[in-house]
């Protein structure tokens, strides 16, 4: 699997976790300290998050991210 397809899988799983937690993109962006547009671009695969924000996102959503 290429890194691009892995990114699509990651962002779709994070989107699903966000929705399952009843959070809007705006709410998550606020938790991460970024603008809503940046978060929307991240979910769309157009922008990266720093590792610290990615792990904060996981914490916000109540999930674990394992990097291998």
Secondary structure by P-SEA (a helix, b strand, c coil): ccaaaaaaaaaaaaaaaaaaacccaaaaaaaacccaaaaaaaaaccccccaaaaaaaaaaacbbbbcc
